[in-house]
């Protein structure tokens, strides 16, 4: 089963037993970035420098991606391009819900609804098909821990995880310094076509910018 980069990041963030999302805000940045990168790979969006441009509105056939294409088109409001950081800031919270909904539709997770104290609604998403996450983690392990060369999608996924500092979600039992070092190496490598490599680099910069601002705001 082929799932998107955004869904892969969301799956890594879900606790296998409880179905609760861990590091939800940071994961939100990476999920939103994952959707953008998928659209770049599909030739629907370009990311260059600080700007995002919609280049093709032809449907991809994936509901998660096509819904975001429509939202980006509306958000642009007739303008040719806008800042990537603005889109990530706007989309990161909603992207999590969209990715979870897509995982439910695919049958990878199931939605469970509870009420805390009988009043406050809580949604959790335990796995229904553990094989998908197992394959994902094995692919990441091969590249990050065993030194295998990544394909374009895996390199992009690792770059997003590294930018959002989600190392612990991907490798909870491995030394963070070792994991982060290899992820940085992959993120800087030429594993993709130049246009995609540039998009990954510039999206990383945008994610770092918005997460730093968010962290500073939270502290103040």
Secondary structure, DSSP 8 states (H G I E B T S, - for coil): ----HHHHHHHHHB-TTT--BSSHHHHHHHHHHHHHHHHHHTTSEEEETTEEEE------S-HHHHHHHHHHHHHHTT-SEEEHHHHHHHHHHHHHHHHHHHHHHHTSB--EEEEETTTEEEEE--BS-HHHHHHHHHHHHHHHTT-----HHHHHHHHHHHHTT-HHHH-TTS-HHHHHHHHHHHHHS--S-HHHHHHHHHHHHHHHHHHHHHHHHHH-
